[in-house]
Amino acid sequence: MKITDIKMYKVSYPIRGQWGSGIQMENNSGIVEIFTDEGVSGLGEMNQVGAHSSNSGGILYEDLLEKVIKPRLIGEDPLNIRSVWKKACEASTSAGVRRLDVSAAIEIACWDILGKTYDQPVHKLLGYNIEKFPVYAAPSLKQPEVILEECQEYKERGFKAIKLRIGLGMVGLDEYRSLKKDIQILQGAREIFGSEMVIGVDTDRTYDHLSATKLAPILEEIDVTWFEEPLTSIKSPDNATYVDEMVSLKNKINVPLSGGQGFVGRHEFKEIVSRQAVDIVQPDLIFAGGITETIAIADMASAWGVRCMPHVSCGAGTDIQFLATAYAMAAMSYEMYACYPVYDTPLRTELPIENLKIVDGDLILPQTPGIGIEFDREALERYLKK
C-alpha cells in the first residue's frame, strides 16, 4: 500500500464561547485525509488554532502540508505509521516549525487506514478490547447561575465527572480579582452533585500565585480531583519557566495540580515529569504529536509516579481528536476521564454519518474499523471555510 495524495479540509462554524480570557467566535479545525493506491483512505484532525493560522515557523499549516510534508510522504506505506510520522516531523522541523499538529493529524489518519485494512477499531489495535470509556463534561466559563443550571443537566444525563471553568474576576466578569463568584460556582456544584461526583477545576491560566493559594482551601473543602493550569505566569513560551512556576505553586498548596497541554513531543515533557511539577500531566494529543507519542508520554510519566489525563481542545471542530485521545487513554493504566466538549455544533452532529453516543457519562466506543468516524461529504462541502 502506498500514499497517493494527502488533502486538508478547513471546516468552521460560528459559535460564541469563553475559555478564560479568550472569546471564541467559531469552531474550526483542519481535517487531513490520506489517500492510497488500494482505495483505502484515512481521516485525521488538527486543533483549530493550527488549521487557519500561521505557527511558530511562520508558515500556514495548509502550506506546510502541501509544500513541505506531502512531497516526502507520497509513495510511503501508511501502515508503517511510525516511519510516516517521523518523516512528517522531520519535514516540519526542516521548515522551522516546532509544533506537531500536522504530523499528529497524519498519524491519526494512518491509524484509521490501519484499522480499515485489518477490519479492526483503533482501540483494539492498541491492545484494548473495550466497549466504553468514562468522560467528563467540559462546559465553558459562565456566570454562576448559568453554569449551575448546566450542572443540574449534566447530573441528570448521568455524567460522573466534570471540569468547571473559573476565573470570572480575572477576566472582567466579576469585581477585579474577586474570587466570590468562582467560589459560588465550586460550592454550588458540589451541593448539586453530592460527594460522588469527580470535579476538576480550570482557570485557563488566569490566576496569580496569591489567588491560587487563597482558593486552595475551598478546593480542598469540595475535594477537587485536579486543578488545571491555574497560573497566568505559565503562559510564558519558555517551558523551564512553566515548570518552575508550577513547582513553586505545588509547594504552597495541597491540591493536585495538572498541566502541560502546550508541550510538544515527549522530549519537552522530561522536566515537568521528572521534577514532578504536576500530579497529572496533560499532553494535548495534537500538540504532543499523535496517539503513539501521547502513550509514550504517559509511560514516561508513570515512571515518576505522575498520572496522565490528556487535554482535548473544546473549541475543536469535529470529534476525531476526541476519539483518538480516548483510544490513547484506553491504552494507559490509569482510571482517568477523557475530556468531552459538551456543546454540539453541526461540525459534530451533521458532518459525521453516525454520531457518537455518551451514555451515563461513558463514551460508547465505536466498534467500526478505523478511527470510528466517516463524514457526509455533502455536509463537509457545506462547512468548508471559504
C-alpha positions as CSV (number, residue, x, y, z in Angstrom):
1,M,0.0,0.0,0.0
2,K,1.3,3.5,-0.9
3,I,0.2,7.0,-0.2
4,T,-1.0,8.7,-3.3
5,D,-2.3,12.0,-2.0
6,I,-3.0,14.0,1.2
7,K,-5.6,16.7,1.4
8,M,-6.6,19.2,4.1
9,Y,-10.2,20.4,4.6
10,K,-10.6,23.5,6.7
11,V,-14.0,23.5,8.3
12,S,-15.7,26.1,10.6
13,Y,-19.0,27.0,12.2
14,P,-19.7,30.3,14.1
15,I,-20.1,29.9,17.8
16,R,-19.5,32.1,20.8
17,G,-17.8,30.7,23.9
18,Q,-15.4,31.9,26.6
19,W,-12.4,30.0,27.7
20,G,-10.5,32.1,30.2
21,S,-9.6,35.5,28.8
22,G,-10.2,34.3,25.3
23,I,-13.6,34.6,23.5
24,Q,-14.0,32.0,20.7
25,M,-16.1,33.1,17.7
26,E,-16.0,29.8,15.8
27,N,-15.5,26.1,16.0
28,N,-12.9,25.2,13.4
29,S,-10.3,22.6,12.6
30,G,-8.1,21.2,9.9
31,I,-9.2,17.7,8.7
32,V,-6.5,15.7,7.0
33,E,-7.3,12.8,4.6
34,I,-4.7,10.4,3.3
35,F,-5.5,8.5,0.1
36,T,-3.8,5.3,-1.0
37,D,-3.3,3.2,-4.2
38,E,-5.6,0.5,-2.7
39,G,-8.6,2.7,-2.3
40,V,-8.4,2.9,1.4
41,S,-8.4,6.4,2.9
42,G,-7.9,7.7,6.5
43,L,-9.0,10.8,8.4
44,G,-7.1,12.8,11.0
45,E,-7.6,16.2,12.6
46,M,-5.7,19.2,14.0
47,N,-6.7,21.7,16.7
48,Q,-8.5,24.9,15.5
49,V,-5.5,27.1,16.2
50,G,-3.4,25.1,13.8
51,A,-5.9,25.0,11.0
52,H,-6.1,28.6,9.9
53,S,-3.3,30.5,11.4
54,S,0.5,30.7,11.0
55,N,2.5,28.9,13.6
56,S,6.0,29.2,15.1
57,G,7.6,28.6,11.8
58,G,5.8,31.5,10.1
59,I,4.1,29.1,7.6
60,L,0.4,28.3,7.3
61,Y,-0.4,24.7,8.1
62,E,-2.0,24.0,4.8
63,D,1.2,25.2,3.1
64,L,3.3,23.2,5.4
65,L,1.3,20.1,4.5
66,E,1.1,20.7,0.8
67,K,4.5,22.1,0.0
68,V,6.8,20.5,2.7
69,I,5.3,17.3,4.2
70,K,3.3,15.8,1.4
71,P,6.1,15.5,-1.1
72,R,8.1,13.5,1.4
73,L,5.2,11.1,2.1
74,I,3.9,10.3,-1.4
75,G,4.8,6.7,-2.1
76,E,5.2,5.8,1.6
77,D,3.3,2.9,3.2
78,P,0.8,4.4,5.6
79,L,0.8,1.1,7.6
80,N,4.3,1.9,8.7
81,I,2.8,4.5,11.0
82,R,5.9,5.4,13.0
83,S,8.0,5.8,9.9
84,V,5.5,8.1,8.2
85,W,5.2,10.1,11.4
86,K,8.9,10.6,11.7
87,K,9.2,11.7,8.1
88,A,6.4,14.2,8.7
89,C,8.1,15.5,11.9
90,E,11.5,15.8,10.1
91,A,9.8,17.8,7.3
92,S,8.2,20.2,9.8
93,T,11.5,20.7,11.6
94,S,13.1,21.5,8.2
95,A,10.6,24.3,7.8
96,G,11.4,25.7,11.2
97,V,8.2,24.5,12.8
98,R,8.3,23.3,16.4
99,R,4.7,22.1,16.8
100,L,3.5,18.7,15.6
101,D,-0.1,19.4,14.7
102,V,0.1,18.3,11.1
103,S,2.2,15.3,12.0
104,A,-0.3,14.3,14.6
105,A,-3.2,14.6,12.1
106,I,-1.3,12.4,9.6
107,E,-0.6,9.8,12.3
108,I,-4.2,9.6,13.3
109,A,-5.2,9.2,9.6
110,C,-2.6,6.3,9.3
111,W,-4.2,4.6,12.3
112,D,-7.6,5.0,10.6
113,I,-6.1,3.3,7.5
114,L,-4.6,0.5,9.5
115,G,-7.9,-0.2,11.2
116,K,-9.8,-0.3,7.9
117,T,-7.2,-2.5,6.3
118,Y,-7.4,-5.1,9.1
119,D,-11.1,-4.6,9.8
120,Q,-10.5,-3.5,13.4
121,P,-11.3,-0.4,15.5
122,V,-8.2,1.5,16.6
123,H,-8.6,0.8,20.3
124,K,-8.4,-3.0,19.6
125,L,-5.2,-2.4,17.6
126,L,-3.8,-0.6,20.6
127,G,-4.5,-3.8,22.6
128,Y,-7.7,-2.8,24.4
129,N,-11.0,-4.5,23.5
130,I,-13.4,-2.4,25.5
131,E,-16.9,-1.1,24.9
132,K,-17.0,2.1,26.8
133,F,-14.7,4.7,28.4
134,P,-15.5,7.3,31.1
135,V,-15.6,11.0,30.1
136,Y,-16.0,14.3,32.0
137,A,-18.3,17.1,30.9
138,A,-16.3,20.3,30.0
139,P,-18.5,23.4,29.9
140,S,-17.2,26.9,29.2
141,L,-16.7,29.9,31.5
142,K,-20.1,31.3,32.5
143,Q,-21.8,33.2,35.4
144,P,-22.7,31.0,38.4
145,E,-26.4,30.9,37.9
146,V,-25.9,29.7,34.3
147,I,-23.2,27.1,34.9
148,L,-25.0,25.7,38.0
149,E,-28.1,25.2,35.9
150,E,-26.0,23.3,33.4
151,C,-24.5,21.2,36.3
152,Q,-28.0,20.0,37.1
153,E,-28.4,19.0,33.5
154,Y,-25.1,17.1,33.5
155,K,-26.2,15.3,36.7
156,E,-29.4,14.2,35.1
157,R,-27.6,13.0,32.0
158,G,-25.5,10.7,34.2
159,F,-22.1,12.3,34.0
160,K,-19.8,11.1,36.8
161,A,-17.2,13.8,36.3
162,I,-17.0,17.4,35.3
163,K,-14.4,20.2,34.8
164,L,-15.5,23.6,36.0
165,R,-14.0,26.7,34.5
166,I,-13.5,29.6,36.8
167,G,-11.7,33.0,36.8
168,L,-14.6,35.4,36.4
169,G,-12.9,38.1,38.4
170,M,-9.7,37.7,36.4
171,V,-11.3,38.3,33.0
172,G,-13.7,41.2,33.8
173,L,-16.8,39.2,34.6
174,D,-16.8,39.9,38.3
175,E,-15.2,42.5,40.6
176,Y,-11.5,42.8,39.7
177,R,-9.6,39.8,41.1
178,S,-12.6,38.7,43.2
179,L,-12.9,35.0,43.9
180,K,-16.5,35.4,45.1
181,K,-18.3,34.1,42.0
182,D,-15.7,31.4,41.5
183,I,-16.3,30.1,45.0
184,Q,-20.1,30.3,44.4
185,I,-19.6,28.0,41.3
186,L,-17.5,25.5,43.2
187,Q,-19.6,25.2,46.3
188,G,-22.8,25.2,44.3
189,A,-21.6,22.5,42.0
190,R,-20.6,20.2,44.9
191,E,-24.0,20.8,46.5
192,I,-25.7,19.8,43.3
193,F,-23.6,16.7,42.6
194,G,-23.1,15.4,46.1
195,S,-19.9,13.7,47.2
196,E,-19.6,11.1,44.5
197,M,-19.0,13.4,41.5
198,V,-15.4,13.9,40.4
199,I,-14.7,17.6,40.0
200,G,-11.8,19.2,38.2
201,V,-11.2,23.0,38.1
202,D,-9.6,25.0,35.3
203,T,-8.8,28.8,35.4
204,D,-7.5,28.8,31.9
205,R,-4.2,30.4,33.2
206,T,-5.9,33.5,34.7
207,Y,-4.9,33.2,38.4
208,D,-1.7,34.5,40.0
209,H,0.0,32.7,42.9
210,L,-1.9,34.7,45.6
211,S,-5.3,34.0,44.1
212,A,-4.5,30.3,43.6
213,T,-3.2,30.0,47.2
214,K,-6.3,31.8,48.6
215,L,-8.6,29.5,46.7
216,A,-6.8,26.3,47.7
217,P,-8.7,25.7,51.0
218,I,-12.0,25.9,49.1
219,L,-10.7,23.4,46.5
220,E,-9.7,21.0,49.4
221,E,-13.1,21.5,51.0
222,I,-15.0,20.4,47.9
223,D,-12.5,17.6,47.2
224,V,-11.3,18.7,43.8
225,T,-9.5,15.9,41.9
226,W,-7.4,18.2,39.8
227,F,-6.5,22.0,39.5
228,E,-5.6,22.6,35.9
229,E,-3.0,25.2,34.7
230,P,-4.1,27.9,37.1
231,L,-1.3,30.5,36.7
232,T,-1.1,33.4,34.3
233,S,2.7,33.3,34.5
234,I,2.8,29.9,32.8
235,K,1.8,31.5,29.5
236,S,5.5,32.0,29.0
237,P,6.7,30.2,25.9
238,D,9.6,29.0,27.9
239,N,9.0,25.5,29.3
240,A,11.5,26.0,32.0
241,T,9.6,29.0,33.4
242,Y,6.4,27.0,33.2
243,V,7.9,24.1,35.3
244,D,9.4,26.5,37.8
245,E,6.1,28.3,38.3
246,M,4.2,25.1,38.8
247,V,6.7,23.6,41.2
248,S,6.5,26.9,43.2
249,L,2.7,26.7,43.4
250,K,2.7,23.0,44.2
251,N,4.9,23.7,47.2
252,K,2.3,26.2,48.5
253,I,-1.0,24.2,48.2
254,N,-2.3,20.8,48.9
255,V,-4.4,20.3,45.8
256,P,-3.5,18.0,42.9
257,L,-2.1,20.1,40.0
258,S,-2.4,19.2,36.3
259,G,-0.9,20.8,33.2
260,G,1.5,20.5,30.2
261,Q,-1.1,20.9,27.4
262,G,1.1,23.2,25.4
263,F,4.2,21.0,25.5
264,V,5.3,19.4,22.2
265,G,6.6,15.8,21.8
266,R,7.8,13.5,24.6
267,H,11.2,15.3,24.9
268,E,9.6,18.5,26.2
269,F,7.8,16.6,28.9
270,K,11.1,15.4,30.6
271,E,11.4,18.3,33.1
272,I,7.7,18.6,34.0
273,V,7.6,14.9,34.7
274,S,11.0,14.3,36.3
275,R,10.6,17.3,38.6
276,Q,7.0,16.2,39.4
277,A,5.8,19.7,38.7
278,V,2.3,18.4,38.3
279,D,0.4,15.4,39.8
280,I,-1.4,14.8,36.5
281,V,0.4,15.6,33.2
282,Q,-1.9,16.7,30.3
283,P,-0.4,16.4,26.9
284,D,-2.7,17.6,24.1
285,L,-2.7,14.7,21.7
286,I,-2.4,17.0,18.7
287,F,0.3,19.3,20.1
288,A,2.1,16.3,21.5
289,G,2.3,14.5,18.2
290,G,-0.4,11.9,18.0
291,I,-1.7,8.7,19.6
292,T,1.6,6.8,19.9
293,E,3.6,9.8,21.2
294,T,0.9,10.5,23.8
295,I,1.0,6.9,25.1
296,A,4.8,7.2,25.3
297,I,4.4,10.4,27.4
298,A,2.1,8.5,29.7
299,D,4.5,5.7,30.1
300,M,7.4,8.1,30.8
301,A,5.2,9.9,33.4
302,S,4.3,6.6,35.2
303,A,8.0,6.0,35.9
304,W,7.9,9.2,38.1
305,G,4.5,8.5,39.7
306,V,2.7,11.1,37.6
307,R,-0.6,10.2,36.1
308,C,-1.6,11.2,32.6
309,M,-5.0,12.7,31.5
310,P,-4.6,14.2,28.1
311,H,-6.1,17.6,27.2
312,V,-8.7,18.0,24.5
313,S,-9.4,21.3,22.8
314,C,-13.1,22.1,23.5
315,G,-13.0,24.5,20.5
316,A,-12.1,21.9,18.0
317,G,-14.3,21.2,15.0
318,T,-15.0,17.5,15.0
319,D,-14.7,14.5,17.3
320,I,-11.8,12.9,15.6
321,Q,-9.2,14.1,18.1
322,F,-11.6,13.4,21.0
323,L,-11.9,9.8,19.8
324,A,-8.1,9.5,19.2
325,T,-7.5,10.8,22.7
326,A,-10.0,8.3,24.3
327,Y,-8.3,5.5,22.4
328,A,-4.8,6.6,23.7
329,M,-6.2,6.8,27.2
330,A,-7.7,3.3,27.0
331,A,-4.1,2.1,26.4
332,M,-2.9,3.8,29.7
333,S,-3.0,2.2,33.1
334,Y,-5.0,4.9,34.8
335,E,-8.6,5.3,35.9
336,M,-8.9,8.8,34.5
337,Y,-11.5,10.6,32.3
338,A,-11.5,11.8,28.7
339,C,-12.4,15.4,28.2
340,Y,-15.8,15.7,26.4
341,P,-16.8,19.0,24.8
342,V,-20.4,19.3,25.8
343,Y,-21.7,21.8,23.3
344,D,-22.8,20.4,20.0
345,T,-22.3,22.1,16.7
346,P,-23.1,21.0,13.1
347,L,-19.4,20.0,12.8
348,R,-20.1,17.3,15.4
349,T,-23.7,16.4,14.5
350,E,-24.0,16.9,10.7
351,L,-20.5,16.0,9.4
352,P,-20.4,12.5,10.9
353,I,-22.5,9.9,9.2
354,E,-23.1,8.4,12.7
355,N,-22.9,10.5,15.9
356,L,-21.0,9.4,19.0
357,K,-23.0,8.1,22.0
358,I,-22.5,9.2,25.6
359,V,-24.5,7.1,28.0
360,D,-24.4,7.7,31.8
361,G,-21.1,9.5,31.5
362,D,-19.4,6.9,29.3
363,L,-18.3,7.2,25.7
364,I,-19.6,4.1,23.8
365,L,-16.5,3.3,21.8
366,P,-17.2,2.8,18.1
367,Q,-16.6,-0.8,17.0
368,T,-16.3,0.0,13.3
369,P,-13.0,-0.4,11.6
370,G,-10.5,2.5,12.0
371,I,-10.9,5.7,14.0
372,G,-14.7,5.3,14.0
373,I,-15.8,8.4,12.1
374,E,-16.8,8.9,8.5
375,F,-18.1,12.1,7.0
376,D,-21.1,13.0,5.0
377,R,-19.3,14.5,2.0
378,E,-22.2,16.9,1.2
379,A,-22.1,18.2,4.8
380,L,-18.3,18.5,4.6
381,E,-18.7,20.7,1.5
382,R,-21.2,22.9,3.3
383,Y,-18.9,23.7,6.2
384,L,-15.6,24.2,4.3
385,K,-14.0,27.5,5.3
386,K,-14.0,29.6,2.1
